[in-house]
């Protein structure tokens, strides 16, 4: 995470945005009224997706259990029609 003040952020906005997008850096911008965060759209969408999945009880456990399952042990419960 990179910390900067709003004056410096204004002077170097393009570089900070590039840093967030290219290197997934999170920029913490300090102002007299509080702080603001700048992050890439990909990181934001990932964060929102994680929050969404965490609102359902047991989802994280199911995902982690599924991650440990070997492909050969995966059996479709019904035939999927595309």
PyMOL commands that set and color helices and strands:
alter all, ss='L'
color gray80, all
select helices_A, chain A and resi 6-11+13-23+41-54+59-67+71-73
alter helices_A, ss='H'
color red, helices_A
select strands_A, chain A and resi 2-5+27-31+34-38
alter strands_A, ss='S'
color yellow, strands_A
deselect
rebuild
show_as cartoon
